Amino acid sequence: MSAPAPSPAAVVDAEPLPRQDEVLTDAALAFVAELHRRFTPRRDELLARRAERRAEIARTSALDFLPETAAIRADDSWKVAPAPAALDDRRVEITGPTDRKMTINALNSGAKVWLADFEDASAPTWENVVLGQLNLIDAYTRTIDFTDPASGKSYALRPNEELATVVMRPRGWHLNERHLQVDGQQVPGALVDFGLYFFHNAQRLLDLGKGPYFYLPKTESHPEARLWNDVFVFAQDYVGIPQGTVRATVLIETITAAYEMEEILYELRDHASGLNAGRWDYLFSIVKNFRDGGPRFVLPDRNAVTMTAPFMRAYTELLVRTCHKRGAHAIGGMAAFIPSRRDEEVNRVAFEKVKADKDREAHDGFDGSWVAHPDLVPIAMASFDAVLGDRPNQKDRLREDVDVKAADLIAVDSLDARPTYAGLVNAVQVGIRYIEAWLRGLGAVAIFNLMEDAATAEISRSQIWQWINAGVEFENGEKATPELARTVAAEELAHIRDEIGEEAFTAGHWQQAHDLLLKVALDEDYADFLTLPAYEQLRG
């Protein structure tokens, strides 16, 4: 009897791209297909569990630490694996998409780590997915360069020892990749991004003295972390590298994950390197999960919710304590300011705020923090240098003074601030402007001197939805209603038309972005993620 024919690999359904054959090799696609067949059924079960948990939160308006995992939290004996040398000092991390110019600038930025982002800072056009992978391959083989067609300026890599260590962020579990199918089914974007990157670069990175390091986004529970751990175990065996080579930093950017930090580290303990405090997605998750919990869960304007708000402070203090108890890095939040080339006063005020934020994180015990722009690297570096000195981290600061109760994490009403009409206007402005850029294939967008990504669009549309459904009355006497949101959105659309001119307005996706924002902000049936309906409209 003849041996069975090998099952076909993943099928690409897209227009060919330059040099795609270097990424979409038969061997790489076979690996992605194997990941899909082994792990997508569990992914589907975990997404169903998310819906069940959300229904329970809607019923109880409460969350608590899990009684069934109390033994893991009480066991002081376990720690995560020691950090590899390339990830021991993470005092400043820069974030951004993997386009060619950003790849060079981020690696050259002076930051210790670059979060190479296939998730919220990248609109998942097939071109961005494939060419982003190619740019990283070219960076590791030092065959990358870039000349800006507008300015004529050329960009090239510094020597290897001066480059940031790459920690790559794949898409979240909820997103599929429509251009890649296995057995007639779309492959989860997370497995596409992870699979292609790992297959091509794992051994190459080891040869460079580093390794395949990942940021895991949108995790909602420790079983989701267990799924990632199983993916890592399988992948390392598949390509023949030692177990424990992979390192993963998990973003604690959902309210449910905040109650399972120790369990998440435990599930990934042979591959874990830290946790990160992701602010905007965290607030979005609070609104999403407690959207029908009544007035005590209504958030004020997003810019009024600083990291010093009591419920946010509880979250970050618990994260530092949890990480250091288990030997993991605690990485702080984003400094999203984009320096102005025209207004030094704007820069001066913003730089002071960035410095205060990074000083606070360093003094609270964080081992590092994020910035969105190379000009912020020296500011954040100075804050952490002042506390760390020559030490690579401060994991020895156990923060045993921290005692966070379950209720502290959702004490939204402890913040003395209310939604304002200006906050509604800002949410509409940011929502329309970001979605329009996303529909053009841009995931990281400078809006009003801040680097916005999909997380800020999520909090914008979620706050509009929440304020309307909670019947919020603003300080000017106007009530949050669908009609008011439509009026503000129409005014913003007219303002954009005047601002950029008729030709640019017509060439963009402004009406489409306006309509999509209002759909996800006003629909009675709240969409779990803005990017799901947006992806249906994304061309390419």
ZAVOMI-971848 format. One record per residue (C-alpha): chain; residue number from 1; x, z, y. Coordinates in steps of 0.5 Angstrom, whole numbers, plus 2048, in hexadecimal, padded with zeros to 3 digits. Each point is the difference from the previous one (the first is absolute). Layout:
BEGIN
PT  mol  seq   xx   zz   yy
PT    A  NUM    X    Z    Y
...
END
This chain:
BEGIN
PT  mol  seq   xx   zz   yy
PT    A    1  800  800  800
PT    A    2  803  7FE  807
PT    A    3  801  805  805
PT    A    4  7FB  801  805
PT    A    5  801  7FC  807
PT    A    6  802  804  806
PT    A    7  7FA  802  804
PT    A    8  801  7FC  807
PT    A    9  803  803  806
PT    A   10  7FC  801  807
PT    A   11  7FD  7FA  802
PT    A   12  802  7FF  808
PT    A   13  7FA  7FD  804
PT    A   14  803  7FE  806
PT    A   15  803  7FA  804
PT    A   16  808  800  7FF
PT    A   17  804  804  805
PT    A   18  808  7FE  801
PT    A   19  804  803  7FB
PT    A   20  7FA  804  7FC
PT    A   21  804  7FE  7FA
PT    A   22  805  805  801
PT    A   23  7FB  805  800
PT    A   24  7FA  7FE  7FC
PT    A   25  805  7FE  7FA
PT    A   26  7FD  800  7F9
PT    A   27  803  807  7FE
PT    A   28  7FE  803  806
PT    A   29  7F8  7FE  7FF
PT    A   30  801  802  7F9
PT    A   31  802  807  802
PT    A   32  7FA  800  805
PT    A   33  7FB  7FE  7FB
PT    A   34  803  805  7FB
PT    A   35  7FF  806  805
PT    A   36  7F9  7FD  802
PT    A   37  7FD  800  7F8
PT    A   38  803  807  7FF
PT    A   39  7FE  804  807
PT    A   40  7FA  7FC  803
PT    A   41  7FB  803  7FC
PT    A   42  803  807  801
PT    A   43  800  7FE  808
PT    A   44  7F8  7FE  7FF
PT    A   45  7FF  807  7FD
PT    A   46  803  804  806
PT    A   47  7FD  7FC  805
PT    A   48  7F9  801  7FD
PT    A   49  802  808  800
PT    A   50  801  7FF  807
PT    A   51  7F9  7FE  801
PT    A   52  7FE  806  7FC
PT    A   53  804  805  804
PT    A   54  7FE  7FD  807
PT    A   55  7F8  801  7FD
PT    A   56  802  808  7FE
PT    A   57  803  801  807
PT    A   58  7FA  7FD  804
PT    A   59  7FC  805  7FC
PT    A   60  804  806  801
PT    A   61  804  7FF  807
PT    A   62  805  803  7FC
PT    A   63  807  7FF  7FD
PT    A   64  805  806  7FC
PT    A   65  806  800  7FD
PT    A   66  7FF  7FE  7F8
PT    A   67  7FF  806  7FC
PT    A   68  801  7FC  7F9
PT    A   69  808  7FF  803
PT    A   70  801  807  803
PT    A   71  805  801  7FA
PT    A   72  804  7FA  803
PT    A   73  800  803  807
PT    A   74  802  807  7FD
PT    A   75  806  7FE  7FC
PT    A   76  806  800  805
PT    A   77  805  7FE  7FA
PT    A   78  7FF  7F8  801
PT    A   79  803  7FC  806
PT    A   80  800  7F8  801
PT    A   81  806  7FC  7FE
PT    A   82  806  801  805
PT    A   83  801  7FB  805
PT    A   84  804  7FA  7FF
PT    A   85  806  800  805
PT    A   86  7FD  7FA  804
PT    A   87  7F9  804  801
PT    A   88  803  807  802
PT    A   89  801  7FF  807
PT    A   90  7F9  7FD  803
PT    A   91  800  803  807
PT    A   92  7FD  7FA  803
PT    A   93  7FC  7FB  7FD
PT    A   94  7FE  7F9  803
PT    A   95  7FA  7FD  7FE
PT    A   96  7FE  7F8  800
PT    A   97  7FE  7FA  7FD
PT    A   98  804  7FC  7FC
PT    A   99  801  7F9  804
PT    A  100  807  7FE  801
PT    A  101  801  802  807
PT    A  102  7FE  807  7FE
PT    A  103  803  800  7FA
PT    A  104  807  7FF  804
PT    A  105  7FE  805  805
PT    A  106  7FE  806  7FC
PT    A  107  806  800  7FC
PT    A  108  804  7FF  806
PT    A  109  7FC  806  804
PT    A  110  805  806  7FE
PT    A  111  7FA  803  7FD
PT    A  112  802  803  7F9
PT    A  113  7FA  7FD  7FC
PT    A  114  7FB  7FA  802
PT    A  115  7F9  800  7FD
PT    A  116  800  7F9  7FE
PT    A  117  7F8  7FF  801
PT    A  118  7FC  7FB  7FC
PT    A  119  7FA  805  801
PT    A  120  7FD  802  807
PT    A  121  805  7FD  804
PT    A  122  7FF  7F9  7FD
PT    A  123  7FA  7FC  7FF
PT    A  124  800  7FD  7F9
PT    A  125  800  7F9  801
PT    A  126  803  7FC  7FA
PT    A  127  806  7FE  805
PT    A  128  801  807  802
PT    A  129  800  803  7F8
PT    A  130  805  7FB  7FE
PT    A  131  805  7FF  805
PT    A  132  800  807  802
PT    A  133  803  801  7F9
PT    A  134  805  7FA  801
PT    A  135  802  803  806
PT    A  136  802  807  7FC
PT    A  137  803  7FC  7FB
PT    A  138  804  7FC  805
PT    A  139  802  807  804
PT    A  140  803  803  7F9
PT    A  141  804  7F9  7FF
PT    A  142  802  800  807
PT    A  143  7FD  7F9  801
PT    A  144  7FC  802  806
PT    A  145  800  7FE  807
PT    A  146  7FB  7FE  805
PT    A  147  800  7FC  807
PT    A  148  7FA  801  804
PT    A  149  7FE  7F9  802
PT    A  150  7FD  803  807
PT    A  151  806  803  803
PT    A  152  806  7FD  7FB
PT    A  153  802  807  7FF
PT    A  154  804  801  7F9
PT    A  155  7FF  806  7FB
PT    A  156  805  802  7FA
PT    A  157  801  806  7FC
PT    A  158  805  805  802
PT    A  159  805  802  7FA
PT    A  160  7FC  803  7FA
PT    A  161  802  807  801
PT    A  162  7FD  800  807
PT    A  163  7F9  7FE  7FD
PT    A  164  7FA  804  7FF
PT    A  165  7FE  802  7F9
PT    A  166  7F9  7FC  7FE
PT    A  167  7FA  803  7FE
PT    A  168  7FB  7FB  7FF
PT    A  169  7F8  801  800
PT    A  170  7FC  7FC  7FC
PT    A  171  7F8  800  801
PT    A  172  7FB  805  7FF
PT    A  173  7FD  800  7F9
PT    A  174  7F9  7FE  803
PT    A  175  803  7F9  802
PT    A  176  800  7FA  7FB
PT    A  177  804  7FA  801
PT    A  178  7FC  7FA  800
PT    A  179  805  7FB  7FF
PT    A  180  803  802  7FA
PT    A  181  7FC  801  7FA
PT    A  182  801  802  7F8
PT    A  183  7FA  7FF  7FB
PT    A  184  7FC  7FD  806
PT    A  185  800  807  803
PT    A  186  804  801  807
PT    A  187  806  805  800
PT    A  188  800  806  804
PT    A  189  804  7FF  806
PT    A  190  804  806  7FE
PT    A  191  802  7FD  7FA
PT    A  192  802  7FA  803
PT    A  193  804  803  805
PT    A  194  804  805  7FC
PT    A  195  801  7FB  7FA
PT    A  196  803  7FA  804
PT    A  197  804  805  804
PT    A  198  803  804  7FA
PT    A  199  801  7FA  7FB
PT    A  200  804  7FD  805
PT    A  201  804  806  803
PT    A  202  800  806  7FC
PT    A  203  807  7FE  7FD
PT    A  204  803  7FD  806
PT    A  205  7FE  806  804
PT    A  206  804  804  7FB
PT    A  207  806  7FC  800
PT    A  208  800  801  808
PT    A  209  800  808  7FF
PT    A  210  7F8  801  801
PT    A  211  7FA  7FF  7FC
PT    A  212  7F9  7FD  800
PT    A  213  7FD  805  805
PT    A  214  7F8  800  802
PT    A  215  7FB  803  804
PT    A  216  7F9  801  7FD
PT    A  217  7FA  7FF  805
PT    A  218  7F9  803  800
PT    A  219  801  804  7FA
PT    A  220  7FA  805  7FF
PT    A  221  801  804  7FA
PT    A  222  806  802  7FB
PT    A  223  7FD  7FB  7FA
PT    A  224  801  7FA  805
PT    A  225  808  803  800
PT    A  226  800  801  7F9
PT    A  227  7FE  7F8  7FF
PT    A  228  806  7FE  805
PT    A  229  804  805  7FC
PT    A  230  7FE  7FC  7F9
PT    A  231  801  7F9  804
PT    A  232  807  803  802
PT    A  233  802  802  7F9
PT    A  234  7FE  7F9  7FD
PT    A  235  803  7FC  805
PT    A  236  807  803  7FF
PT    A  237  800  7FF  7F9
PT    A  238  7FE  7F9  801
PT    A  239  806  7FE  804
PT    A  240  804  805  7FC
PT    A  241  802  805  806
PT    A  242  801  807  7FF
PT    A  243  7FA  805  800
PT    A  244  7FF  803  807
PT    A  245  804  7FB  804
PT    A  246  7F9  7FE  804
PT    A  247  7FF  805  805
PT    A  248  7F9  801  804
PT    A  249  7FE  803  806
PT    A  250  7F8  801  800
PT    A  251  7FC  800  807
PT    A  252  7FC  806  800
PT    A  253  7FB  7FC  805
PT    A  254  7F9  802  7FC
PT    A  255  7FD  806  801
PT    A  256  7FF  801  7F8
PT    A  257  807  7FF  7FF
PT    A  258  802  806  805
PT    A  259  7FD  804  7FB
PT    A  260  804  7FD  7FA
PT    A  261  807  800  803
PT    A  262  803  804  7FB
PT    A  263  7FC  7FC  7FA
PT    A  264  803  7FA  803
PT    A  265  807  802  800
PT    A  266  7FF  803  7F9
PT    A  267  7FD  7F9  7FD
PT    A  268  806  7FC  804
PT    A  269  805  806  7FF
PT    A  270  806  7FB  7FC
PT    A  271  7FF  7FB  806
PT    A  272  7FD  804  806
PT    A  273  805  800  806
PT    A  274  7FB  803  805
PT    A  275  7F9  800  804
PT    A  276  7FE  7FD  807
PT    A  277  7FB  802  805
PT    A  278  7FC  7FA  802
PT    A  279  7FC  802  806
PT    A  280  7FB  7FA  801
PT    A  281  7FE  7FF  7F9
PT    A  282  7FF  807  7FF
PT    A  283  7FB  801  806
PT    A  284  7FD  7F9  7FD
PT    A  285  7FF  804  7F9
PT    A  286  7FD  806  803
PT    A  287  7FB  7FC  804
PT    A  288  7FF  7FC  7FA
PT    A  289  7FF  806  7FB
PT    A  290  7FC  804  805
PT    A  291  7FC  7FB  804
PT    A  292  7FA  803  7FE
PT    A  293  802  807  801
PT    A  294  7FD  802  806
PT    A  295  802  802  807
PT    A  296  806  804  7FE
PT    A  297  804  7FA  7FD
PT    A  298  7FF  7FB  806
PT    A  299  807  7FF  803
PT    A  300  801  7FF  807
PT    A  301  804  7FA  803
PT    A  302  806  7FE  7FB
PT    A  303  805  801  806
PT    A  304  7FD  807  801
PT    A  305  802  802  7F8
PT    A  306  807  802  801
PT    A  307  805  803  7FA
PT    A  308  7FF  806  804
PT    A  309  7F8  801  7FE
PT    A  310  7FF  806  7FB
PT    A  311  7FE  7FB  7FB
PT    A  312  805  7FB  800
PT    A  313  805  806  801
PT    A  314  7FE  803  7F9
PT    A  315  801  7F9  7FD
PT    A  316  807  7FF  802
PT    A  317  802  807  7FF
PT    A  318  7FD  800  7F9
PT    A  319  804  7FA  7FF
PT    A  320  807  802  802
PT    A  321  7FF  807  7FC
PT    A  322  7FE  7FC  7FA
PT    A  323  805  7FB  800
PT    A  324  806  805  801
PT    A  325  7FD  804  7FB
PT    A  326  801  7FA  7FB
PT    A  327  806  7FE  802
PT    A  328  7FD  7FA  804
PT    A  329  801  7FD  807
PT    A  330  7FB  801  805
PT    A  331  7FF  7FA  805
PT    A  332  7FC  800  806
PT    A  333  7FC  7FC  804
PT    A  334  800  7F9  804
PT    A  335  803  800  807
PT    A  336  7FC  7F9  802
PT    A  337  802  7FF  807
PT    A  338  803  7F9  802
PT    A  339  804  801  806
PT    A  340  7FE  7FC  806
PT    A  341  805  7FA  803
PT    A  342  7FD  801  806
PT    A  343  7FE  807  802
PT    A  344  805  805  7FF
PT    A  345  7FB  806  802
PT    A  346  7FC  7FE  7FA
PT    A  347  806  801  7FC
PT    A  348  803  806  803
PT    A  349  7F9  804  7FE
PT    A  350  7FF  7FD  7F9
PT    A  351  807  802  7FF
PT    A  352  7FF  807  802
PT    A  353  7FA  800  7FB
PT    A  354  804  7FD  7FA
PT    A  355  806  805  801
PT    A  356  7FB  806  800
PT    A  357  7FC  7FD  7FA
PT    A  358  807  7FF  7FC
PT    A  359  803  807  803
PT    A  360  7FA  803  7FD
PT    A  361  800  7FD  7F9
PT    A  362  808  802  7FF
PT    A  363  7FE  807  802
PT    A  364  7FA  800  7FC
PT    A  365  805  7FE  7FA
PT    A  366  7FF  7F9  7FF
PT    A  367  806  7FC  7FD
PT    A  368  7FE  7FA  804
PT    A  369  7FB  7FC  804
PT    A  370  7FE  7F9  801
PT    A  371  800  7FB  806
PT    A  372  7FD  7FA  802
PT    A  373  806  7FD  804
PT    A  374  807  7FF  800
PT    A  375  801  803  807
PT    A  376  7FD  807  7FD
PT    A  377  805  801  7FB
PT    A  378  805  803  804
PT    A  379  7FB  805  803
PT    A  380  7FD  802  7F9
PT    A  381  807  800  7FE
PT    A  382  802  805  805
PT    A  383  7FA  805  7FE
PT    A  384  802  800  7F9
PT    A  385  808  801  801
PT    A  386  7FF  806  805
PT    A  387  7FD  803  7FA
PT    A  388  803  7FD  7FA
PT    A  389  807  7FF  803
PT    A  390  804  7FE  7FA
PT    A  391  7FB  802  7FB
PT    A  392  7FC  7FA  7FC
PT    A  393  7FA  804  800
PT    A  394  7FD  807  801
PT    A  395  7FD  800  7F9
PT    A  396  802  807  800
PT    A  397  7FB  802  805
PT    A  398  7FB  803  7FC
PT    A  399  7FB  801  805
PT    A  400  7FD  806  7FC
PT    A  401  7FD  803  806
PT    A  402  7FB  7FA  7FF
PT    A  403  7F9  802  7FD
PT    A  404  7FB  7FB  801
PT    A  405  7F9  801  7FD
PT    A  406  7FB  7FA  7FE
PT    A  407  7FC  801  806
PT    A  408  805  7FF  805
PT    A  409  801  7F9  7FE
PT    A  410  7F9  7FE  802
PT    A  411  7FF  804  806
PT    A  412  7FF  7FA  804
PT    A  413  7FC  805  805
PT    A  414  806  804  801
PT    A  415  802  7FB  805
PT    A  416  7FD  801  807
PT    A  417  7FF  7F9  802
PT    A  418  7FA  7FB  800
PT    A  419  7FF  7F8  800
PT    A  420  800  7FD  806
PT    A  421  7FD  7F9  803
PT    A  422  808  7FE  801
PT    A  423  801  802  7F9
PT    A  424  7FA  7FB  7FE
PT    A  425  803  7FA  804
PT    A  426  807  801  7FE
PT    A  427  7FE  800  7F8
PT    A  428  7FC  7FA  802
PT    A  429  806  7FD  803
PT    A  430  805  801  7FB
PT    A  431  7FB  7FE  7FA
PT    A  432  7FF  7F9  803
PT    A  433  807  7FF  802
PT    A  434  803  802  7FA
PT    A  435  7FB  7FD  7FB
PT    A  436  801  7F9  804
PT    A  437  808  801  7FF
PT    A  438  7FF  801  7F9
PT    A  439  7FB  7FA  7FF
PT    A  440  806  7FC  802
PT    A  441  805  803  7FB
PT    A  442  803  806  804
PT    A  443  800  807  7FE
PT    A  444  804  804  805
PT    A  445  7FD  7FF  807
PT    A  446  803  803  807
PT    A  447  7F9  802  803
PT    A  448  801  804  807
PT    A  449  807  801  7FE
PT    A  450  7FE  803  7F9
PT    A  451  802  7FD  7FA
PT    A  452  7F9  7FF  7FC
PT    A  453  7FF  7FF  7F9
PT    A  454  7FA  800  7FB
PT    A  455  800  807  800
PT    A  456  7FE  801  808
PT    A  457  7FB  7FA  7FF
PT    A  458  7FD  804  7FA
PT    A  459  800  807  805
PT    A  460  7FD  7FC  806
PT    A  461  7FA  7FD  7FC
PT    A  462  7FF  806  7FC
PT    A  463  7FF  804  806
PT    A  464  7FB  7FB  803
PT    A  465  7FC  801  7FA
PT    A  466  801  808  800
PT    A  467  7FE  801  807
PT    A  468  7FA  7FB  7FF
PT    A  469  7FD  803  7FA
PT    A  470  801  807  803
PT    A  471  7FD  7FF  806
PT    A  472  806  802  804
PT    A  473  7FE  800  808
PT    A  474  806  7FE  804
PT    A  475  802  804  807
PT    A  476  7FD  7FB  804
PT    A  477  7F9  801  7FD
PT    A  478  800  7FA  7FC
PT    A  479  7FE  800  7F8
PT    A  480  804  7FD  7FB
PT    A  481  7FC  7FB  7FD
PT    A  482  800  7F9  7FD
PT    A  483  7FE  7FD  806
PT    A  484  805  803  805
PT    A  485  806  7FE  7FB
PT    A  486  7FD  7F9  800
PT    A  487  800  800  808
PT    A  488  807  803  800
PT    A  489  803  7FB  7FB
PT    A  490  7FD  7FA  804
PT    A  491  803  803  806
PT    A  492  807  800  7FD
PT    A  493  7FF  7F9  7FD
PT    A  494  7FE  7FD  807
PT    A  495  806  804  803
PT    A  496  805  7FD  7FB
PT    A  497  7FE  7F9  801
PT    A  498  801  802  808
PT    A  499  807  803  7FE
PT    A  500  803  7FA  7FB
PT    A  501  7FC  7FA  803
PT    A  502  7FB  7FC  7FD
PT    A  503  805  7FB  7FC
PT    A  504  803  806  7FC
PT    A  505  7FA  804  7FF
PT    A  506  7FD  7FA  7FD
PT    A  507  806  7FF  7FB
PT    A  508  800  807  7FE
PT    A  509  7FB  804  7FB
PT    A  510  7FD  804  806
PT    A  511  7F8  7FF  7FE
PT    A  512  802  801  7F9
PT    A  513  804  806  801
PT    A  514  7FA  803  805
PT    A  515  7FB  7FE  7FA
PT    A  516  804  803  7FB
PT    A  517  801  807  804
PT    A  518  7F9  801  801
PT    A  519  7FE  7FE  7F9
PT    A  520  804  806  7FD
PT    A  521  7FF  804  806
PT    A  522  7F8  800  800
PT    A  523  7FE  7FE  7F9
PT    A  524  7FC  806  7FD
PT    A  525  804  7FF  7F9
PT    A  526  807  802  802
PT    A  527  806  7FB  7FD
PT    A  528  805  804  7FD
PT    A  529  805  7FC  803
PT    A  530  800  7FB  806
PT    A  531  805  7FC  7FC
PT    A  532  7FC  7FE  7FB
PT    A  533  7FB  7FC  804
PT    A  534  805  7FE  804
PT    A  535  804  7FD  7FB
PT    A  536  7FA  7FC  7FE
PT    A  537  801  7FD  807
PT    A  538  808  7FF  800
PT    A  539  802  7F9  7FF
PT    A  540  807  7FF  7FC
END
